[in-house]
């Protein structure tokens, strides 16, 4: 029984380590559009683009992870289906959170652009 518990602990650790391979990017700090310079807005735009590229890579990693977990669960050959199901659900949740974060960053940057344009009419 002790060997089984040890094996389950190793599998669970391995599952959580697999998720650790997917590195979530940090959302960028955005300029305040009402007071920012054009150069600060351009830097903000570049930061958003860099974040979006890193987030796309992160989501791809998560997709690989949850797809593999799903296939193994569906095969019926998983040694610990409950732990694998947990990995699957965590990966899906992390993916959905990444999508929401990217939408929030893009939405906030669009707000800052509108504020910049209002403060700097051409």
Steps between C-alpha positions, in 0.01 A plus 500: 500500500785736580650439155167590336478826696858585407426429135189719511699781660763478226232501231327800655831682529580415140160630391543830681854528363368458148282804551804686633656467154234737368616845609226758536615842379453803719253758375677822403469833678314737272553872461238743623355624173384828650856605585730279292724617219483350153823309571348354819190392307714335232701321772171391657384364165823302464459365855147385414621330181785328687254385768257370238775297329615352832141430602435321171802278567375436855153407376654266242694327777182463707311368199765234444475407866122472522475321166752237613322459833165459327637237261652303786177521702294387200737211431404348834864415568578782742659376823334777701199634309399735785840671505500520122148645504624763746788589264253522212268731694786719628635537146156593365448752782845652442430522125168677558667738747770578242232586242322726751824671599590570138153643434530720810846630400383577145185668629693713748753602236217603267361715784841662544518570125160674515617706799822589318307616194264705718794665676691555173255599227666528162 
